[in-house]
Amino acid sequence: MKSKYAVRGALVNSALIMSSRVLGMVRDMAMLAFFGMSPLLGAFNIAWVVPNMFRRLLGEGAVAAAIQPALARAEEEDGIDAARELFAGFQATVLSALLSLLAIAWAALFLYRGKLIDENALQTNLFYLILLPYMVPICMCALASAPQNLHKHFFWPALAPILLNVCWIAGIVAGSLWASDQGRQLHILCACLLIGGALQWAAQLRGLKDIGWKFQLKWKAKLKLQKSAFVMFIPALIGLAAMQINLLADQFLVRSLVGPEANTFTFIANRLLQLPIALVGIAAMTGAMPLFARLAAKNDIAGMNTNLRRASETTTMLLSCAMVGLTVLALPVVTVLFERGKVTPADSALIAKTLQAYLWVLPIIGLSGLLTRAYQAMHSYKLPMIAALIAIPVNLVLDIVWLPEYGTPAAGWATSASMLAQLLILLLGLPRHKLSFPLPIAKAWSWLL
């Protein structure tokens, strides 16, 4: 697999992600125009955070990054049939785990609901009950993207977010037409999101068919590699999870430490933050990971260093430019996109400040994401996992200390600081894995000239 396929994969992902993010902006503008900064929208947003975390963590390349090295090695050592059998084992295990988790979560929510009196808490609980099933199709959708990307097929995985946004916009329109109060409108929207999840999974089944693979469940591990891959799967996900877990923690802590409507400000800031992350960072990581996995399977360290450097230089430069540009234009962008309907100038100003606080994370997350994928392609899961497990409590402590005093922007500062800690740990481990520092300092000066 030549590096041109990594570039092509990044470009395909970037083009479709751009389409998805444009639709996402339309949907967010409609959401705020219809619902404003109301506690009810805050309840919906906090309930959407959990299934959305599964979408971001698993649906934006993390699952593919976690299992592609195992699939590449199986195909390299034992042939394509061995890789397909390994993938069938992954599908069976992940599906059973998701259904079990959903059953436990539903039972807990039903039991907890009987103890609730506050109307806002009851609404939040109901949104959780409706939206949690979304995590099943989106995780299976993410799993199905791994062999597609490994075999240079990027279209169907990159199309999935567009399908969700189309269903989301349709849900807003349907709710406004068929219901008069906000609660029922949001319930209709929730139903449309579940339909969107089913459509996303169906698209990936088509993608699997295009490469000669299929949806298949095998419960019995017949390969040595399959057993070791299952053992490495959770550490791999943890290594990729720090950013998403930190954003999830921000949502809950902002809501509890600042106010019931405050998480909507961080939610919108994160939506704007996700545009450059997805357009540049996720696109680059998705395109590079299959190449890293192939190179690692062949033990081509020189090739790994060359391609890691190229990807890191380009990604860091673009995300740094995005950071500076959005920092300067934060308030005008927020005003143009969201200041209408029930959104006031004061709301726009606070969203902009929160966004500016989060923007520091852009070049950090781009480089740390590529390094994590390079480590995992070489079947080195321990260091990325340790780095993530350190970054998460750092974010929690800083949130708890800063949020009561500085409000919602403090969540962005805390996330940026914690992700910087993760990046430094990843950089310190490079020599042990025969990887060179991927970002020549001399070239950084040329970006400024």
C-alpha positions in Angstrom: 0.0 0.0 0.0 1.6 3.2 -1.1 1.4 6.5 0.7 -0.8 8.0 -2.1 -3.7 5.9 -0.8 -3.3 7.5 2.6 -3.5 10.9 0.8 -6.5 9.8 -1.2 -8.2 8.5 1.9 -7.6 11.7 3.7 -9.0 13.7 0.8 -12.1 11.6 0.4 -12.8 11.8 4.1 -12.1 15.5 4.2 -14.5 16.2 1.3 -17.3 14.2 2.7 -16.6 15.5 6.2 -16.9 19.1 4.9 -20.3 18.2 3.5 -21.3 16.7 6.8 -20.1 19.7 8.8 -22.0 22.1 6.6 -25.2 20.1 7.2 -24.2 20.0 10.9 -24.0 23.8 11.0 -27.4 24.0 9.4 -28.8 21.6 12.0 -27.2 23.5 14.9 -28.5 26.8 13.7 -32.0 25.4 13.5 -31.7 23.8 16.9 -30.8 27.1 18.6 -33.3 29.1 16.6 -36.1 26.7 17.6 -35.1 26.0 21.2 -32.7 28.7 22.3 -30.6 28.2 25.5 -33.5 26.5 27.3 -33.1 24.0 30.1 -35.0 21.5 28.0 -32.5 21.8 25.2 -29.8 21.4 27.8 -31.5 18.2 29.0 -31.5 16.9 25.4 -27.8 17.9 24.8 -26.6 16.2 28.0 -28.6 13.0 27.1 -27.1 13.0 23.6 -23.6 13.3 25.0 -23.3 9.6 25.9 -24.4 8.1 22.5 -22.6 10.9 20.8 -19.4 10.0 22.7 -19.7 6.5 21.2 -20.1 8.1 17.8 -17.1 10.3 18.2 -14.9 7.8 19.9 -15.8 4.8 17.8 -17.4 6.3 14.7 -14.6 8.7 13.9 -11.9 6.2 13.3 -11.0 4.9 16.8 -12.4 1.4 16.4 -10.8 1.1 12.9 -7.5 2.3 14.4 -7.8 -0.2 17.2 -8.4 -3.3 15.0 -6.7 -2.5 11.7 -3.2 -3.5 12.9 -4.6 -7.0 13.9 -6.5 -7.3 10.6 -3.4 -6.3 8.6 -1.2 -8.8 10.4 -3.7 -11.6 10.0 -3.9 -10.9 6.3 -0.2 -10.6 6.0 0.6 -13.8 7.9 -2.4 -16.1 7.3 -4.3 -14.7 4.3 -7.5 -12.9 3.6 -9.8 -15.7 5.0 -8.0 -15.4 8.4 -8.6 -11.7 8.5 -12.3 -12.2 7.7 -12.6 -14.7 10.5 -10.9 -12.3 12.9 -13.3 -9.6 11.8 -16.3 -11.9 12.4 -15.1 -12.5 15.9 -14.8 -8.8 16.5 -18.4 -8.2 15.3 -19.8 -11.0 17.5 -18.0 -9.7 20.6 -18.8 -6.0 20.1 -22.4 -6.6 19.3 -23.0 -8.8 22.4 -21.2 -6.3 24.6 -23.2 -3.4 23.3 -26.6 -5.2 23.8 -25.6 -6.2 27.3 -24.5 -2.7 28.1 -27.7 -1.2 26.7 -29.8 -3.6 28.8 -27.9 -2.7 32.0 -28.2 1.0 31.2 -31.9 0.8 30.6 -32.5 -1.1 33.8 -30.5 1.5 35.8 -32.4 4.4 34.2 -35.8 2.9 34.9 -34.9 2.3 38.5 -33.4 5.7 38.9 -36.5 7.4 37.2 -38.8 6.3 40.1 -36.7 8.5 42.5 -36.8 11.6 40.4 -39.0 14.6 41.3 -37.5 17.5 39.4 -39.1 18.0 35.9 -35.8 18.7 34.2 -34.2 15.6 35.6 -37.2 13.5 34.5 -36.9 14.9 30.9 -33.1 14.2 30.9 -33.8 10.6 32.0 -36.4 10.1 29.3 -34.0 11.4 26.6 -31.4 9.0 27.9 -33.9 6.1 27.5 -34.8 7.1 24.0 -31.3 7.9 22.7 -29.1 5.2 24.2 -30.0 2.5 21.6 -28.2 4.7 19.0 -24.9 3.5 20.4 -25.5 0.0 18.9 -25.7 0.8 15.2 -23.1 3.5 15.4 -20.5 1.2 17.0 -21.2 -1.6 14.5 -21.0 1.0 11.8 -17.6 2.1 13.1 -16.4 -1.5 13.2 -17.5 -2.1 9.6 -15.3 0.8 8.5 -12.0 -0.9 9.6 -11.7 -3.4 6.7 -13.0 -0.9 4.2 -10.3 1.6 5.0 -7.7 -1.1 5.2 -8.6 -2.1 1.6 -8.5 1.6 0.4 -12.3 2.1 0.4 -13.2 5.3 2.2 -16.5 6.5 0.7 -19.1 4.6 2.8 -17.5 5.2 6.2 -17.1 9.0 5.4 -20.8 9.1 4.2 -22.2 8.0 7.5 -22.2 11.4 9.3 -24.0 13.0 6.3 -26.8 10.4 6.7 -27.1 11.3 10.4 -27.3 15.0 9.8 -29.9 14.6 7.1 -32.1 12.6 9.5 -31.4 15.2 12.3 -32.6 18.1 10.0 -35.6 16.1 9.0 -36.4 15.5 12.7 -36.3 19.2 13.4 -38.7 19.9 10.5 -41.0 17.0 11.4 -41.1 18.1 15.1 -42.0 21.7 14.1 -44.8 20.4 11.9 -46.3 17.7 14.0 -45.9 19.0 17.6 -46.6 22.3 19.3 -44.5 22.0 22.5 -40.7 21.6 22.7 -40.8 18.3 24.6 -42.7 16.5 21.9 -40.7 18.1 19.1 -37.5 16.8 20.8 -39.0 13.3 21.1 -39.7 13.2 17.4 -36.1 14.3 16.8 -34.9 11.5 19.0 -36.8 9.0 16.9 -35.3 10.4 13.7 -31.8 10.0 15.2 -32.4 6.3 15.8 -33.5 6.0 12.2 -30.3 7.8 11.2 -28.2 5.2 13.1 -29.9 2.4 11.3 -29.2 4.0 7.9 -25.6 4.5 8.8 -25.1 0.9 9.6 -26.9 -0.2 6.5 -24.5 1.9 4.4 -21.5 0.2 6.0 -23.0 -3.3 5.2 -23.1 -2.1 1.6 -19.4 -1.0 1.9 -18.4 -4.4 3.3 -20.1 -6.1 0.4 -18.2 -4.0 -2.1 -14.9 -5.4 -0.8 -16.1 -9.0 -0.6 -16.6 -9.0 3.2 -20.0 -9.4 5.0 -21.7 -9.1 8.3 -21.0 -12.3 10.1 -20.9 -13.4 13.8 -18.4 -16.0 15.0 -18.3 -16.6 18.7 -15.5 -19.1 18.8 -11.9 -17.8 18.5 -9.9 -20.1 16.2 -6.9 -18.0 15.7 -4.1 -17.1 18.1 -4.1 -13.6 16.7 -7.8 -13.3 17.4 -7.3 -13.9 21.1 -4.5 -11.5 21.4 -6.4 -8.9 19.4 -9.3 -9.1 21.8 -6.9 -8.6 24.7 -5.5 -5.5 23.0 -8.8 -4.0 21.9 -9.7 -2.2 25.2 -6.2 -0.8 25.8 -6.3 0.5 22.2 -9.6 2.2 22.7 -8.5 3.8 26.0 -5.5 5.2 24.3 -7.7 6.9 21.7 -10.4 8.0 24.2 -8.9 10.8 26.3 -10.2 13.7 24.2 -13.8 12.4 24.0 -13.9 11.4 27.6 -12.7 14.9 28.6 -15.4 16.5 26.4 -18.0 14.2 28.0 -16.7 15.2 31.5 -16.9 18.9 30.6 -20.5 18.6 29.7 -21.5 17.0 33.0 -19.3 19.2 35.2 -20.3 22.4 33.4 -24.0 21.5 33.9 -23.5 20.7 37.6 -21.0 23.4 38.6 -22.1 26.4 36.4 -25.8 25.9 35.6 -28.5 23.7 33.9 -28.3 25.6 30.6 -24.5 26.0 30.7 -23.7 22.8 28.9 -25.4 24.1 25.8 -22.6 26.7 25.5 -19.9 24.1 25.7 -21.9 21.9 23.3 -22.0 24.5 20.6 -18.4 25.5 21.1 -17.5 21.8 20.7 -19.5 21.6 17.6 -17.5 24.4 16.0 -14.3 22.8 17.4 -15.1 19.5 15.7 -15.1 21.1 12.2 -11.3 21.6 11.9 -10.7 18.4 14.0 -12.7 16.3 11.6 -11.8 18.1 8.4 -8.1 17.9 9.0 -7.3 15.8 12.0 -9.7 12.9 11.7 -9.3 12.9 7.9 -5.5 12.6 8.2 -5.7 10.0 10.9 -8.2 7.9 9.0 -6.2 8.1 5.8 -2.8 7.4 7.6 -3.9 4.5 9.9 -4.2 1.8 7.2 -0.8 2.8 5.8 0.7 2.7 9.3 -0.8 -0.8 9.9 0.6 -2.2 6.6 4.1 -0.7 7.3 4.1 -2.0 10.8 3.1 -5.5 9.7 6.1 -5.5 7.4 8.3 -4.0 10.2 9.2 -1.0 7.9 10.4 1.5 10.6 12.0 3.8 8.0 8.7 4.0 6.1 6.8 4.6 9.4 9.1 7.5 10.3 8.8 9.1 6.8 5.0 8.9 6.6 4.5 9.9 10.3 6.6 13.0 9.7 4.8 14.0 6.5 1.4 13.5 8.1 2.4 15.3 11.3 3.9 18.3 9.5 0.8 18.9 7.3 -1.7 18.2 10.0 -0.1 20.4 12.7 0.4 23.3 10.2 -3.2 23.3 9.1 -4.7 22.9 12.6 -2.4 25.7 13.9 -3.7 28.0 11.1 -7.3 27.0 12.0 -6.6 27.7 15.7 -5.4 31.3 15.0 -8.1 32.0 12.4 -11.0 30.8 14.6 -9.6 32.6 17.6 -9.7 35.9 15.8 -13.0 35.3 14.1 -14.8 33.4 17.0 -17.4 36.1 17.8 -18.3 37.0 14.2 -18.6 33.3 13.3 -20.8 32.6 16.3 -22.9 35.8 15.7 -23.5 34.9 12.0 -24.3 31.3 12.6 -26.3 31.3 15.8 -27.5 34.8 16.9 -31.1 34.6 15.8 -34.4 33.4 17.3 -33.9 32.9 21.0 -30.1 33.4 21.0 -29.0 36.8 22.4 -25.8 38.8 21.9 -24.7 37.9 25.4 -25.2 34.2 24.5 -23.0 34.7 21.4 -20.2 36.3 23.4 -20.1 33.5 25.9 -20.1 30.8 23.2 -17.2 32.6 21.5 -15.2 32.8 24.7 -15.7 29.1 25.3 -14.7 28.3 21.7 -11.5 30.3 22.0 -10.6 28.4 25.2 -11.0 25.1 23.4 -9.1 26.1 20.3 -5.7 25.7 21.9 -6.3 21.9 21.7 -6.3 21.8 17.9 -2.6 21.3 17.0 -2.2 19.2 20.2 -4.9 16.7 19.3 -3.8 16.4 15.7 -0.3 15.4 16.6 -1.2 13.2 19.5 -3.8 11.4 17.4 -1.3 10.5 14.8 1.3 9.4 17.4 -1.2 7.2 19.1 -2.1 5.5 15.8 1.6 5.0 15.0 2.2 3.4 18.3 -0.9 1.1 18.0 0.0 0.1 14.4 3.2 -1.3 16.0 1.1 -3.1 18.6 2.4 -0.8 21.3 -0.7 -0.1 23.4 0.7 0.5 26.9 2.1 4.0 26.5 -0.9 5.5 24.7 -3.2 4.0 27.4 -1.0 5.4 30.2 -1.0 8.8 28.5 -4.8 8.8 28.2 -5.3 7.6 31.8 -3.1 10.5 33.0 -4.8 13.2 30.8 -8.4 12.3 32.0 -7.9 13.0 35.7 -5.9 16.1 34.9 -8.9 17.4 33.0 -11.3 16.5 35.9 -9.2 18.2 38.5 -8.8 21.4 36.5 -12.5 21.4 35.7 -13.5 21.2 39.3 -11.0 23.9 40.3 -11.6 26.4 37.5 -15.3 26.0 36.5 -16.9 27.6 39.6 -14.7 30.6 39.3 -14.3 31.2 35.6 -17.4 29.6 34.1 -17.7 27.6 30.8 -14.4 28.9 29.2 -12.5 27.0 31.9 -13.7 23.7 30.4 -11.7 24.5 27.3 -8.6 25.5 29.2 -8.8 22.3 31.2 -9.2 20.1 28.1 -6.3 21.8 26.3 -3.9 21.4 29.3 -4.8 17.8 29.8 -4.3 16.9 26.2 -0.9 18.7 26.2 0.1 16.4 29.1 -0.9 13.4 26.9 1.1 14.6 24.0 4.3 15.2 26.1 4.1 11.6 27.3 3.7 10.2 23.8 6.7 12.3 22.6 8.9 11.0 25.4 8.3 7.4 24.3 9.4 7.8 20.7 13.0 6.7 21.1 12.1 3.5 22.7 10.1 2.5 19.6 12.7 3.7 17.2 10.5 6.5 16.0 11.9 10.0 15.3 10.4 13.3 16.5 7.8 13.9 13.8 7.8 17.7 13.7 11.2 19.4 12.9 11.3 22.6 14.8 13.1 24.4 11.9 10.1 23.9 9.6 7.8 25.5 12.2 9.5 28.8 11.6 8.9 28.6 7.9 5.1 28.4 8.5 5.3 31.9 10.1 7.2 33.5 7.2 
